[in-house]
Amino acid sequence: MFNIPEHIQATALLFQTQQPDPISLFIYDLEALQQHVQNLVDNLPPRISLYYAIKANSEVDILNTIAPLVDGFEISSGGEIAKIEQCKYKKPFVFSGPGKLDSDLKAAIANNVEFIHVESLNEIKKINQIAATQNKQQDILIRINPHLPSHLLTKLSMAGTATPFGIDEQDLHLAISLVEQSPNLRLCGFHVHAMSHQTQVNQHLELMQWYLKQWQLWKSWAKYPASLQYFNVGGGIGVNYLSPLQFDWQDFCNRLNQLQSKFDDMPLLRFEMGRFISAFCGYYVIEVLDIKRSHKKNFLVCRGGTHQFRLPAAQAHAHPIMHFPKAELDHKISNEIYDIVGQLCTPKDVLSRDQKLNNIKIGDLLYLPLAGAYGYNISHADFLCHPRPEQLFVHRSLNI
C-alpha cells in the first residue's frame, strides 16, 4: 500500500471545498522532492555527477527545487532551453535527442551548452557548421548504440537494436574520425542511454560493468584517447508502480563505488535521471462523478482521465489507487472491485483496473501516487476540450 501524506490529503480536500465543480488536480510535495534528491546525491560515489532530465517534469517549481542539489540539467529541445532559463538557479546543461533543429542548436551553443550529445553523422557536420558561425569550439559526446547483451535489456530499450537513437557501435570509428576532422568540435567522451524502467540493482550493476569495459575499447579508437574524460551513462532507473518496494539506490551506489575501484582508467561518470528523481513527489487527485455497473463490472467514473494522466496507459499498468472515506460509516464496510475510468469518449480511458476499494461515494477523492514524472506533461490535455487540471506545489517549510 502506498502512503498518501496527511498534508497532501488536506491540500486536496481544501481545494475541493473551494471549487464550484468536481475536481482533478496534481499536487507536488516539494519538500519530499528536495529530501529525495538530497538522498540521491549524498549516496553518489566520488567522481560521479547527477543531472536531471527535465523531460520527466519541467515545471519551474520542480526545477527550482532540484537545481541547487544536482550538477546540471539534460534538455532535448529549444522549449526546454526556455524552461531552464526560467529557473532561478543557472546550472550547466547538456543537449540530447534526435532531430535537433538548427534553431535549437544555435540557441544551445549561444547559451554555452556544456555538451551536445550527437545522434548521427549528419548531426556532427551540422553542429560543426553552426559552431563555426558563432566562432566557438563546441564540446560534444557521441551517443553510441552499442551491441548490448540481450539479458541486460528492459521492456523499454533504446540500444542494441534498430533505433533512431545514437550511432551504431560499428560506425563509431567513422564518427570519431569525423569529429576529429571538424575544427569547431571537441570530442570529450561518450553517451549511452540504453533503456528505461530498470528496477533490478544487480542487472544495472552488470550493465555498468559492461559499460566500463567498453569504455576502454571505445576511447582507444580516438586519436588522443587521454582527451576523452566523460561518460554519460544515461538514466534508466525505473519506478515500481505496482509496489512500494523501489530500486535500492544506496545499495547500488555502494556497489558501484566498489566496481569503480576495479578499473584503473575510470571516466567521469554521469547519470541523467528523470523518472527516478521526480516521480515520487507527485499525486494525481480525482473526484468520483458516478458509480455504475455494466455487464457484471463496477466502474468509478471520475473527473479527469488519461488525457490528464497518460502514464497508466503509456505504461500499460493498473495504477495504484488510494481512497480515504470522508467519515466513518455506521454500517458494515462495503468492499467492491472497481475499474477507475475518466471522462473521455473512449473505452481506453482507464486509469486502473480491478481495484478493491471500501465505501466509495460520489464526491469522494481518489489519490494516484507516483505522478510526478511523465504524467501531466506527456498527456493530451486538450482532448475533448475538458478544463485542464490545476497543479499545486506544496512548499511547507521549503524556500524555493
C-alpha positions, 0 to 999 in steps of 0.5 A: 500500500502506498502512503498518501501524506496527511498534508497532501490529503488536506491540500486536496480536500481544501481545494475541493471545498473551494471549487464550484465543480468536481475536481482533478488536480496534481499536487507536488510535495516539494519538500519530499522532492528536495529530501529525495534528491538530497538522498540521491546525491549524498549516496553518489560515489566520488567522481560521479555527477547527477543531472536531471532530465527535465523531460520527466517534469519541467515545471519551474517549481520542480526545477527550482527545487532540484537545481541547487542539489544536482550538477546540471540539467539534460534538455532535448529541445529549444522549449526546454532551453526556455524552461531552464532559463526560467529557473532561478538557479543557472546550472550547466546543461547538456543537449540530447535527442534526435532531430535537433533543429538548427534553431535549437542548436544555435540557441544551445551553443549561444547559451554555452551548452556544456555538451551536445550529445550527437545522434548521427553523422549528419548531426556532427557536420551540422553542429560543426557548421553552426559552431563555426558561425558563432566562432566557438569550439563546441564540446560534444559526446557521441551517443553510441548504440552499442551491441548490448547483451540481450539479458541486460535489456528492459521492456523499454530499450533504446540500444542494441537494436534498430533505433533512431537513437545514437550511432551504431557501435560499428560506425563509431570509428567513422564518427570519431574520425569525423569529429576529429576532422571538424575544427569547431568540435571537441570530442570529450567522451561518450553517451549511452542511454540504453533503456528505461524502467530498470528496477533490478540493482544487480542487472544495472550493476552488470550493465555498468560493468559492461559499460566500463569495459567498453569504455576502454575499447571505445576511447582507444579508437580516438586519436588522443584517447587521454582527451576523452574524460566523460561518460554519460551513462544515461538514466534508466532507473525505473519506478515500481508502480505496482509496489512500494518496494523501489530500486535500492539506490544506496545499495547500488551506489555502494556497489558501484563505488566498489566496481569503480575501484576495479578499473584503473582508467575510470571516466567521469561518470554521469547519470541523467535521471528523470523518472527516478528523481521526480516521480515520487513527489507527485499525486494525481487527485480525482473526484468520483462523478458516478458509480455504475455497473455494466455487464457484471463490472463496477466502474468509478467514473471520475473527473479527469482521465488519461488525457490528464494522466497518460502514464497508466496507459503509456505504461500499460499498468493498473495504477495504484489507487488510494481512497480515504472515506470522508467519515466513518460509516455506521454500517458494515464496510462495503468492499467492491472491485472497481475499474477507475475510468475518466471522462473521455469518449473512449473505452481506453480511458482507464486509469486502473483496473480491478481495484478493491476499494471500501465505501466509495461515494460520489464526491469522494477523492481518489489519490494516484501516487507516483505522478510526478514524472511523465504524467501531466506533461506527456498527456493530451490535455486538450482532448475533448476540450475538458478544463485542464487540471490545476497543479499545486506545489506544496512548499511547507517549510521549503524556500524555493 
